[in-house]
């Protein structure tokens, strides 16, 4: 299978507002694990932007560097779309971060990309599942950032962390080790078929689940019975809710129809909240499957 692994460096963490300043893509063959092609662009955002000192300290990309070496996202858009084609994607936390920020950066320019008709393998989610319940030598929960995961598999950290091209290469190596340890059946998870742009929802099978808030881990269908007003708040009043999430939730609460038709049978079990807030820091089995 041919996959495209991708990563970004950005001006900050808000996926809806911040800018991509480096975008890297590597196409590889999972049968041989050989690299087939790659692209690496430094992106000069349109209009005014800032790079906070703490962000620059991580990725070492300055406004001055971008002014000299950066290209516009619009100028590489056609090449980006052509390079990815219809291939499935791989990332390390891309489903929760890099894919959504890519969506909003493209959206601001009036550009689109097919996020729906492909699989989005996320090696971070796989690593969280792989290390669930494990502790380090100090009895503390294992770290699952890319450097820690790479070091667990290969005995040493990789060079160039937080340069998106180097992060892509490390992600491929981590994914290769995960597949070797567990096989493809373990890695083929139905939640990899859905990217939620505002990070409110996760899809498992035919059901959508909340990934944050007081009812984290609860399905939308069960929320209609437990606390429909919470869904109405997400749709009507939450400032970061995306139109994608509104289109998914609205049919469940009797709003206009959308392509996301509600289902009527009982969803597969995740630990329900029963409408009660859990104590801060509590981790359930459901959390292990969420971004």
LUMTORSE-356017 format. One record per residue (C-alpha): residue number from 1; x, y, z. Coordinates in steps of 0.25 Angstrom, whole numbers, plus 5000, padded with zeros to 4 digits. Layout:
<num:NUM X:X Y:Y Z:Z>
...
//
This chain:
<num:1 X:5000 Y:5000 Z:5000>
<num:2 X:5005 Y:5014 Z:4997>
<num:3 X:5003 Y:5024 Z:5008>
<num:4 X:5006 Y:5039 Z:5009>
<num:5 X:5012 Y:5043 Z:5023>
<num:6 X:5010 Y:5058 Z:5026>
<num:7 X:5014 Y:5068 Z:5037>
<num:8 X:5013 Y:5083 Z:5040>
<num:9 X:5020 Y:5093 Z:5048>
<num:10 X:5011 Y:5105 Z:5051>
<num:11 X:5011 Y:5118 Z:5058>
<num:12 X:5003 Y:5113 Z:5070>
<num:13 X:4993 Y:5102 Z:5075>
<num:14 X:4979 Y:5108 Z:5071>
<num:15 X:4976 Y:5100 Z:5059>
<num:16 X:4965 Y:5110 Z:5055>
<num:17 X:4974 Y:5122 Z:5056>
<num:18 X:4988 Y:5119 Z:5054>
<num:19 X:4997 Y:5118 Z:5042>
<num:20 X:5004 Y:5106 Z:5036>
<num:21 X:5019 Y:5111 Z:5033>
<num:22 X:5025 Y:5097 Z:5029>
<num:23 X:5018 Y:5086 Z:5022>
<num:24 X:5025 Y:5073 Z:5019>
<num:25 X:5020 Y:5060 Z:5011>
<num:26 X:5026 Y:5047 Z:5009>
<num:27 X:5021 Y:5036 Z:5000>
<num:28 X:5025 Y:5022 Z:5003>
<num:29 X:5022 Y:5008 Z:5001>
<num:30 X:5017 Y:4999 Z:5013>
<num:31 X:5021 Y:4986 Z:5006>
<num:32 X:5036 Y:4990 Z:5005>
<num:33 X:5036 Y:5002 Z:5014>
<num:34 X:5044 Y:5010 Z:5003>
<num:35 X:5042 Y:5025 Z:5001>
<num:36 X:5036 Y:5028 Z:4987>
<num:37 X:5036 Y:5043 Z:4987>
<num:38 X:5035 Y:5055 Z:4996>
<num:39 X:5031 Y:5070 Z:4997>
<num:40 X:5036 Y:5080 Z:5008>
<num:41 X:5031 Y:5094 Z:5007>
<num:42 X:5033 Y:5106 Z:5016>
<num:43 X:5020 Y:5114 Z:5016>
<num:44 X:5019 Y:5129 Z:5017>
<num:45 X:5005 Y:5132 Z:5022>
<num:46 X:4996 Y:5142 Z:5015>
<num:47 X:4995 Y:5156 Z:5022>
<num:48 X:5000 Y:5159 Z:5036>
<num:49 X:5004 Y:5148 Z:5046>
<num:50 X:5013 Y:5146 Z:5058>
<num:51 X:5022 Y:5135 Z:5062>
<num:52 X:5022 Y:5135 Z:5078>
<num:53 X:5036 Y:5133 Z:5083>
<num:54 X:5032 Y:5120 Z:5090>
<num:55 X:5028 Y:5114 Z:5077>
<num:56 X:5041 Y:5119 Z:5069>
<num:57 X:5049 Y:5113 Z:5081>
<num:58 X:5043 Y:5099 Z:5077>
<num:59 X:5043 Y:5099 Z:5062>
<num:60 X:5054 Y:5110 Z:5059>
<num:61 X:5046 Y:5116 Z:5048>
<num:62 X:5046 Y:5132 Z:5048>
<num:63 X:5038 Y:5142 Z:5041>
<num:64 X:5051 Y:5147 Z:5034>
<num:65 X:5054 Y:5132 Z:5029>
<num:66 X:5040 Y:5131 Z:5024>
<num:67 X:5041 Y:5145 Z:5017>
<num:68 X:5054 Y:5139 Z:5009>
<num:69 X:5050 Y:5125 Z:5007>
<num:70 X:5035 Y:5123 Z:5009>
<num:71 X:5025 Y:5121 Z:4998>
<num:72 X:5010 Y:5123 Z:4999>
<num:73 X:5000 Y:5112 Z:5002>
<num:74 X:4992 Y:5116 Z:4990>
<num:75 X:5004 Y:5115 Z:4981>
<num:76 X:5007 Y:5100 Z:4985>
<num:77 X:4993 Y:5096 Z:4986>
<num:78 X:4991 Y:5089 Z:4972>
<num:79 X:5005 Y:5081 Z:4975>
<num:80 X:5000 Y:5077 Z:4989>
<num:81 X:4987 Y:5072 Z:4984>
<num:82 X:4994 Y:5065 Z:4972>
<num:83 X:5004 Y:5059 Z:4981>
<num:84 X:4994 Y:5053 Z:4991>
<num:85 X:4985 Y:5048 Z:4980>
<num:86 X:4975 Y:5038 Z:4986>
<num:87 X:4985 Y:5032 Z:4995>
<num:88 X:4982 Y:5029 Z:5010>
<num:89 X:4990 Y:5037 Z:5020>
<num:90 X:4999 Y:5035 Z:5032>
<num:91 X:5003 Y:5045 Z:5043>
<num:92 X:5007 Y:5046 Z:5058>
<num:93 X:4995 Y:5054 Z:5064>
<num:94 X:4991 Y:5058 Z:5051>
<num:95 X:4976 Y:5054 Z:5053>
<num:96 X:4975 Y:5063 Z:5065>
<num:97 X:4984 Y:5074 Z:5060>
<num:98 X:4991 Y:5075 Z:5047>
<num:99 X:4979 Y:5071 Z:5038>
<num:100 X:4969 Y:5081 Z:5045>
<num:101 X:4979 Y:5092 Z:5044>
<num:102 X:4982 Y:5089 Z:5029>
<num:103 X:4967 Y:5089 Z:5027>
<num:104 X:4965 Y:5103 Z:5033>
<num:105 X:4978 Y:5109 Z:5026>
<num:106 X:4972 Y:5104 Z:5013>
<num:107 X:4958 Y:5109 Z:5016>
<num:108 X:4963 Y:5123 Z:5019>
<num:109 X:4968 Y:5123 Z:5005>
<num:110 X:4956 Y:5118 Z:4999>
<num:111 X:4963 Y:5105 Z:4996>
<num:112 X:4957 Y:5091 Z:4998>
<num:113 X:4963 Y:5077 Z:5000>
<num:114 X:4956 Y:5063 Z:5001>
<num:115 X:4957 Y:5059 Z:5015>
<num:116 X:4946 Y:5049 Z:5015>
<num:117 X:4949 Y:5038 Z:5005>
<num:118 X:4962 Y:5033 Z:5011>
<num:119 X:4968 Y:5026 Z:5023>
<num:120 X:4976 Y:5035 Z:5033>
<num:121 X:4985 Y:5026 Z:5041>
<num:122 X:4990 Y:5033 Z:5053>
<num:123 X:5002 Y:5027 Z:5060>
<num:124 X:5000 Y:5035 Z:5073>
<num:125 X:4986 Y:5028 Z:5075>
<num:126 X:4993 Y:5014 Z:5072>
<num:127 X:5004 Y:5017 Z:5082>
<num:128 X:4994 Y:5021 Z:5093>
<num:129 X:4987 Y:5008 Z:5091>
<num:130 X:5000 Y:5001 Z:5091>
<num:131 X:5005 Y:5007 Z:5104>
<num:132 X:4992 Y:5007 Z:5111>
<num:133 X:4994 Y:5004 Z:5126>
<num:134 X:5009 Y:5003 Z:5125>
<num:135 X:5018 Y:5011 Z:5134>
<num:136 X:5032 Y:5016 Z:5133>
<num:137 X:5044 Y:5012 Z:5142>
<num:138 X:5039 Y:5023 Z:5152>
<num:139 X:5025 Y:5017 Z:5153>
<num:140 X:5019 Y:5029 Z:5144>
<num:141 X:5011 Y:5028 Z:5132>
<num:142 X:5019 Y:5027 Z:5119>
<num:143 X:5021 Y:5039 Z:5110>
<num:144 X:5015 Y:5037 Z:5096>
<num:145 X:5021 Y:5049 Z:5089>
<num:146 X:5028 Y:5045 Z:5076>
<num:147 X:5042 Y:5046 Z:5082>
<num:148 X:5038 Y:5036 Z:5093>
<num:149 X:5032 Y:5026 Z:5084>
<num:150 X:5043 Y:5026 Z:5074>
<num:151 X:5053 Y:5024 Z:5086>
<num:152 X:5045 Y:5013 Z:5091>
<num:153 X:5046 Y:5005 Z:5078>
<num:154 X:5060 Y:5009 Z:5074>
<num:155 X:5068 Y:5011 Z:5087>
<num:156 X:5071 Y:5026 Z:5084>
<num:157 X:5064 Y:5039 Z:5080>
<num:158 X:5064 Y:5043 Z:5065>
<num:159 X:5071 Y:5056 Z:5060>
<num:160 X:5063 Y:5068 Z:5056>
<num:161 X:5051 Y:5067 Z:5065>
<num:162 X:5041 Y:5078 Z:5062>
<num:163 X:5045 Y:5080 Z:5047>
<num:164 X:5033 Y:5075 Z:5040>
<num:165 X:5041 Y:5067 Z:5030>
<num:166 X:5049 Y:5060 Z:5040>
<num:167 X:5037 Y:5057 Z:5049>
<num:168 X:5030 Y:5051 Z:5036>
<num:169 X:5042 Y:5041 Z:5035>
<num:170 X:5042 Y:5038 Z:5049>
<num:171 X:5027 Y:5035 Z:5049>
<num:172 X:5029 Y:5025 Z:5037>
<num:173 X:5039 Y:5018 Z:5046>
<num:174 X:5030 Y:5018 Z:5058>
<num:175 X:5018 Y:5013 Z:5049>
<num:176 X:5027 Y:5002 Z:5043>
<num:177 X:5031 Y:4997 Z:5057>
<num:178 X:5016 Y:4997 Z:5062>
<num:179 X:5012 Y:4989 Z:5050>
<num:180 X:5023 Y:4979 Z:5052>
<num:181 X:5019 Y:4978 Z:5066>
<num:182 X:5004 Y:4977 Z:5065>
<num:183 X:5000 Y:4975 Z:5050>
<num:184 X:4991 Y:4982 Z:5040>
<num:185 X:4978 Y:4977 Z:5046>
<num:186 X:4982 Y:4984 Z:5059>
<num:187 X:4985 Y:4997 Z:5052>
<num:188 X:4972 Y:4997 Z:5043>
<num:189 X:4962 Y:5005 Z:5052>
<num:190 X:4949 Y:5010 Z:5048>
<num:191 X:4952 Y:5024 Z:5055>
<num:192 X:4963 Y:5026 Z:5045>
<num:193 X:4952 Y:5029 Z:5034>
<num:194 X:4948 Y:5042 Z:5040>
<num:195 X:4955 Y:5055 Z:5043>
<num:196 X:4947 Y:5065 Z:5052>
<num:197 X:4952 Y:5079 Z:5049>
<num:198 X:4948 Y:5085 Z:5062>
<num:199 X:4952 Y:5073 Z:5070>
<num:200 X:4938 Y:5071 Z:5077>
<num:201 X:4935 Y:5058 Z:5071>
<num:202 X:4941 Y:5044 Z:5068>
<num:203 X:4934 Y:5034 Z:5059>
<num:204 X:4934 Y:5019 Z:5063>
<num:205 X:4927 Y:5010 Z:5053>
<num:206 X:4914 Y:5018 Z:5050>
<num:207 X:4914 Y:5026 Z:5063>
<num:208 X:4919 Y:5039 Z:5067>
<num:209 X:4925 Y:5041 Z:5081>
<num:210 X:4929 Y:5054 Z:5089>
<num:211 X:4944 Y:5055 Z:5091>
<num:212 X:4944 Y:5066 Z:5101>
<num:213 X:4935 Y:5073 Z:5112>
<num:214 X:4926 Y:5068 Z:5123>
<num:215 X:4921 Y:5057 Z:5114>
<num:216 X:4934 Y:5052 Z:5108>
<num:217 X:4932 Y:5038 Z:5103>
<num:218 X:4917 Y:5039 Z:5101>
<num:219 X:4911 Y:5036 Z:5088>
<num:220 X:4902 Y:5047 Z:5081>
<num:221 X:4890 Y:5038 Z:5081>
<num:222 X:4891 Y:5035 Z:5096>
<num:223 X:4893 Y:5050 Z:5098>
<num:224 X:4879 Y:5053 Z:5093>
<num:225 X:4874 Y:5044 Z:5104>
<num:226 X:4883 Y:5049 Z:5115>
<num:227 X:4885 Y:5064 Z:5112>
<num:228 X:4880 Y:5069 Z:5099>
<num:229 X:4882 Y:5084 Z:5103>
<num:230 X:4897 Y:5081 Z:5104>
<num:231 X:4897 Y:5077 Z:5089>
<num:232 X:4889 Y:5090 Z:5086>
<num:233 X:4900 Y:5098 Z:5093>
<num:234 X:4911 Y:5092 Z:5085>
<num:235 X:4903 Y:5095 Z:5072>
<num:236 X:4898 Y:5109 Z:5076>
<num:237 X:4907 Y:5115 Z:5086>
<num:238 X:4921 Y:5109 Z:5086>
<num:239 X:4930 Y:5119 Z:5079>
<num:240 X:4939 Y:5109 Z:5072>
<num:241 X:4929 Y:5099 Z:5067>
<num:242 X:4931 Y:5096 Z:5052>
<num:243 X:4919 Y:5095 Z:5042>
<num:244 X:4924 Y:5080 Z:5040>
<num:245 X:4920 Y:5077 Z:5055>
<num:246 X:4907 Y:5085 Z:5054>
<num:247 X:4903 Y:5077 Z:5041>
<num:248 X:4905 Y:5064 Z:5049>
<num:249 X:4898 Y:5068 Z:5062>
<num:250 X:4886 Y:5076 Z:5056>
<num:251 X:4878 Y:5064 Z:5051>
<num:252 X:4879 Y:5057 Z:5065>
<num:253 X:4873 Y:5070 Z:5071>
<num:254 X:4862 Y:5071 Z:5061>
<num:255 X:4869 Y:5082 Z:5053>
<num:256 X:4870 Y:5083 Z:5038>
<num:257 X:4874 Y:5070 Z:5030>
<num:258 X:4889 Y:5068 Z:5026>
<num:259 X:4897 Y:5058 Z:5019>
<num:260 X:4900 Y:5052 Z:5033>
<num:261 X:4888 Y:5044 Z:5036>
<num:262 X:4885 Y:5040 Z:5050>
<num:263 X:4885 Y:5025 Z:5054>
<num:264 X:4874 Y:5019 Z:5062>
<num:265 X:4880 Y:5006 Z:5068>
<num:266 X:4889 Y:5005 Z:5081>
<num:267 X:4903 Y:5010 Z:5079>
<num:268 X:4915 Y:5001 Z:5082>
<num:269 X:4919 Y:5002 Z:5096>
<num:270 X:4928 Y:5013 Z:5101>
<num:271 X:4928 Y:5017 Z:5116>
<num:272 X:4916 Y:5026 Z:5117>
<num:273 X:4916 Y:5038 Z:5126>
<num:274 X:4901 Y:5037 Z:5130>
<num:275 X:4901 Y:5052 Z:5130>
<num:276 X:4911 Y:5054 Z:5141>
<num:277 X:4924 Y:5061 Z:5141>
<num:278 X:4935 Y:5052 Z:5145>
<num:279 X:4946 Y:5056 Z:5155>
<num:280 X:4957 Y:5064 Z:5148>
<num:281 X:4969 Y:5055 Z:5144>
<num:282 X:4960 Y:5042 Z:5143>
<num:283 X:4963 Y:5033 Z:5132>
<num:284 X:4953 Y:5023 Z:5126>
<num:285 X:4955 Y:5012 Z:5116>
<num:286 X:4948 Y:5021 Z:5106>
<num:287 X:4959 Y:5032 Z:5108>
<num:288 X:4969 Y:5022 Z:5102>
<num:289 X:4962 Y:5022 Z:5089>
<num:290 X:4960 Y:5037 Z:5088>
<num:291 X:4970 Y:5048 Z:5083>
//
